[in-house]
């Protein structure tokens, strides 16, 4: 039984501090996110630029294809890169992301082992440019990025895909976190609606609290049988500090920061989201509202705390025990 289905009445949801879509839109996104700042996060190219300018580590950009006449250039662009990712700059919800783990002689191999040819890759880019995967169906550009080599500590926690960490950051404070672990059902993508596993992560320790798939509690990864309670994110403090600094990067008061752990480069900013979903509450078995209201009640500091100070404060206030 999911967290939300256990408490069906609005009163009981409020009692648990569960935030709904309308309240999120009105009280937090509408109030704390200036719409003029949305392009900074809705366009992944712009996000990458501001993150790099702020000194954050991001996946390396191999190149950008912004016109149909340049589509065939992709093969030359990636010839010296063993693996790569093609994604729409203005995509959402993981749509339009093509992951290639290796390629040779015009044959490209996806994480599932499925092979595609040059024409398939070109068609994917053409669809990207046409806005097939983009917010509002607008014309887009295709970004080609280096493939993230995820940290070996996550072996067995994700299936055919890179697990990422979503942190909700409010006024610069990390208030709730989860790791999204891909599955066969989610086609190797870290998308909870498609069947990825959401693992609630303790803000204080980086350790798993509980896990859900399709809103139902699970104890093991459905494809690898790995015990999800064993998950612990290394470099947790550094990752949270990087996520928290997205407030300074963007000026957005309420956002989702998507982070990954590369085995060589450590924590990286993957993307930022001005309208993060609410499934993180189900993954954590807790509502966002008490934590958001706590931060609101802090008021305005004469001297704004640093990202490190905000992380330390959040760890002290919002740390929880495992529910496994």
N, C-alpha and C positions, 0 to 999 in steps of 0.2 A: 504494500500500500504506500502510495507516495505521501510526502509531507502535506501537500495541499489537499489530497482527498481525505486525509484523516480529520481535517478541520474544515468542514465544508461551509459553515455559516460565516458571513462577513465578520461577525463579532469574534468568533474563535480565531479567525485568521489575524484580526487586529491584535487579539490577545497574545498571539505568538510573534507579533512584530513582522508579519509577512507583508511585503510591499507588492501591490498590484501594478499593472501597466499604467492605469490612469494616474495613480499617485506618483509613479516614477516620472511620467511625462510632465505632469503639472508642477509638482513640488520640488523636483530635483533637476531634470533635464531642462525644463523651461525656465527655471529660476536661476540655475547656476551655470548654464552653458550659453554663451553669447553665440547666436546663430552665425555671425560673421566669422567665427573661428572654425566652423564645421569643415570647410575645405581643407584645413590642415590635417584632419584625420580621415575624411572621406576619400581623399586621394592618397594612396599608399606611397606614391613618389614624394609628395610633399612631406608626409610623415617621416619618411626615411631621411629627407634632407634636414628637417628641424631636429631630429634625434641625433644625427651625426654632428650637427652644429653645436648641440648641447654636450657633446662628448660621449654619447651613448653608443654602445656597440650594436650594429645592425647586420643582417645578412648581406653579403657583398652583392652589389648590383653588377651583373655581367653586361646588360645592355637594355635598351628600350626600343620597341618597334611601334611607331606611331602612325604608320601609313601602309596601305595595302601594297604599295610598290616595293616596300622593303621586307615583306614577309619572308621571302626565300633566303634572306640574309641570315636567318636564325641558325641555319646549319653551320655556317662559317663562324658565327658568333660563339657557338658552344663547343667547337671542335676540340679545344684544349681543356674543357671542363668535364670531368667524369660524370657528374650528376648535376642536375639543375632543376629549377622550378619556373614554370611560366604562370603568371597570375595577372588578372585585370587590375589596373591601378585603382579602379573605383568599384571593385566587386564587394560583395557582402555575403556573410554566412558560408564562406568556403566555396562558393560557386566559382567555376571557371579555373580552378587551380589544377594544373597538370604537373605531376611530379615524375621526373625521369631519373632513375638511379644509375643507369649506364647506357651507353650507346656505341654502336660500331657499324660502319658501312651503311649508314642510312636506316638502321633498325634501332628503335628506341624502346627501352624496357621500363615498364612501370613497376611500382613496389610489389604489385600482385604477381609479377612475372609475365604479365600480358605484354605482347610486343605490338608496337605500332610503327608505321613507316613515315617517310618524310611528308607525304601528302596529308597524313593524319595530323601531324604537328602543325603544318601550314593551315589546315582547315580550322584547327583550334584557335590559332592566332587571328585568323580572319573573323571568326565568330566573336572573339574578344573585342576586336576593333569595332565591330558592328554594334557593340553594346549588349550582346546576348546575356552577359553575366553581371552587368553593371547596375548600380542603383538608378532606378528610373529609366533604364534602357537607353541611356545616353551613349553616344560614341565614346570609345575609350582607347587607352593605349595598353600594350602588353609589356609587362616587366619580366625580364629574365634574370633570375637570382641564383646564386650559388646554393647548392643543396646543403641544408643544415645536417651536421653529423651529430645526432643527439647522444647525450651522455650515456655511457654504458650502464650506469646505475638504473636506467629505466628499461633495461632488457626485460621483456615479459609483461611490462605494464601497458604496452601499446602494440598494435598489430598493423604492420605495413604502413606506418605513418609516424610523424614526429609528434610526441605529446607536447602540449603547450600549457602554460599556466595563465589563467585569467585572474587578474586582480582588480577588484573594484576600488578605485581611488576617489575619495571625496575630500575636497579642499586640501589635497595633498597627502591625506592619511590613507593608508591601505586598510580597508575595513573588512573585506572578505576575499577569500581566494579559493580557487579550485584548479585541479589539473584535469585537462580533457584528453582522454586516452582513446585513440582510434581503435576500431574493431573491424571485423569482416563486414558486419552490417552497415557500418558507416563508410565503407569503401576506402578505408585508410585515411579518412579525414576526421579532424578533431571537432566534429559537429554533433552536439548532443541530440538535436532533433532527428538526425539521421541514424542514431544508434551508438554514438561514442559513449564511453563511460565517463561520468563526471565524478571526480574524487574531491571531496571537501578537504581543504588543507588548513591546518591550524596556523593562524597568523604568527603566533609566538615561536613555533618550532619548525614549521615546514613539513610536519608529519601528517599523514592521512587521518581524517576524522571518521568519515564514512564514505560510501560510494553508491552511485545509482546508475542504472541504465534504463532508458525509457521510463524514467520517474520511479522505478522500483529499486529498493535496496539490493545490492549484490555484494558478495564477499570476495569473489574471484573474477579475474578477467575472463570473459566468456570464450575467448579463443586460445589463450595461453595457459589458463588455469592458475595464473600467478595470484597469490594472496594479496589483495589490494591494501590490506592493513599494514603491509610491510613497506609501503611507499613512503619515502622521505626525500625531500628535494634538497640537494646539496647547494652550497652557496646561497642559502635562503635569504640571509640578511642583505647580501649584495643585490640579489634579484629584487627584493622588496624595495630597497633604496632606489634602484633604477626605475622601478614602476612608479614610485612616489614622485620622483623628479619629473614625471610627465606633466605634472601640474605646472611647474615652471616652464616646461617646453611649450605647452599649448595654451595655458590660461583657462582651460576647461575645468570647471569645478567638480563635475561628476562624469566619470568615464570608466571604461573598461580598458585595461592595459593587457595586451597579450604578449607573453614572454616565452622564450625558449632557452634551453640550456645546451649550448654547443660544447662538444667534448674538448675542443681546442680553445675556443674564445670565451667560454663561460656564458653567463646570462646575456641575452640579447633582446632588444625590443623588436617584436615581429610586426605588430600593428597596434593602433589605438582606436577606440570606438567611443563616439559621443552618445550612443544610444545602446548601452550594453543590455543584454537580456537578463531575465530574472531567474533562470534555472539554477544559478549559483546558490540560491536559497535552499532548493531541494537537495543539491549535492552536499550542503553543509548541515542540513537538518535544522536550520535557524533562519530567522527573518533579518532582513537588512535594517529595518526601521530603527530599532533601539540603538544600533551602532551609528547610523546617520544622525539621529537626533542627539546622541552624545557629542558628536563632533560639532554640530550646530550650536550646542549649548556652551562650547568653549569660548565663543565670541571671537573678537579680533585681538590678536597679540600686538603689543607695541613693537616688538621685534619678532618677525615671523620665524618660526622654528625651521631648522634645516630638514632636508629629507631624512637624514639619519635620526634626528630627534623625533620626527613624526613617526618613523618606523618603530623606534623604541617605545614611544607612547602607545601606539596601536597594539604592540605585542603585550604590553602590560595590561591594557584594558580589554582586549578581545581574544586573548588566549583561551582555548577550550580543550577538554579531554576527548579522547577517541570515543566514538559511539559503536565501534565494531564489537 
